């Protein structure tokens, strides 16, 4: 994993924190929720996976669900983890700690705006996606300027990881939720003189960590569903989207990768 190409400038190991202790279906942005026991194990696995990397720096969101893995990684390499609030998840404002089902019943039009046009959406009393993306892009530019070469690690959140990956892939905001980011996943992004490339995406070593929002293709979607809106193909799986869940008045358990970007 640490075999750096001679023409490569910088390798970023980008990770989402482990599973959190939270009530099923609730979403969290900047609420400082702790890791579950499984989340702690996922953090240890991440530290183990990066044991052979030639890290020169380890960064983290200042939320404790992210600093756990970052501290473990930094300790293995004799480094000091540097946490920054810039890497926090999006601020959900009045929606912090509430469930998608509850919010959909209360204000379906706002939920429709969130999934239909996230680029122009702002959480009530919280952060807009435009401001969130600007914050992450500014932090990323500073990181790249500070580390023009070598290998560095960053432990952050699902929304932060998607924002960075989407910027590299030039993915429009309304398609961000198609970038799967499971708890405890590892992404690898390489920056070259001529651009950047995603070398590894949403890599989770334990099979059970794959979201249960995916089912075998043998279970064919109903004909009434719209491909690309209600579901899409992902390898040998059919993955149902947030629209699919919301049309039926429910959503997946906490940690579903198709919940809003503010998922824990």
ABEGO torsion letter per residue (X at the ends): XABBBAABABBBBBBBBBBBBBBBGBBBBABBBBBBAAAAAAAAAAAAAAAABBBABBBBBABAAAAAAAAAAAAAAGBBBBBBAAABBBBAEAABGBBAAAAAAABAAAAAAAAABAAABBBBGBBBAAAAAAAAAAAAAAAAAABABEBBBBBBBAAAAAAAAAAAAGBBAAAAAABBBBBGBBBBBBBBAAEBBBABBGBBABAAABBAABBBAABBBBAABBBGAABBBBEABBBBBAAAAAAAGBBBBBGBAABBAABX
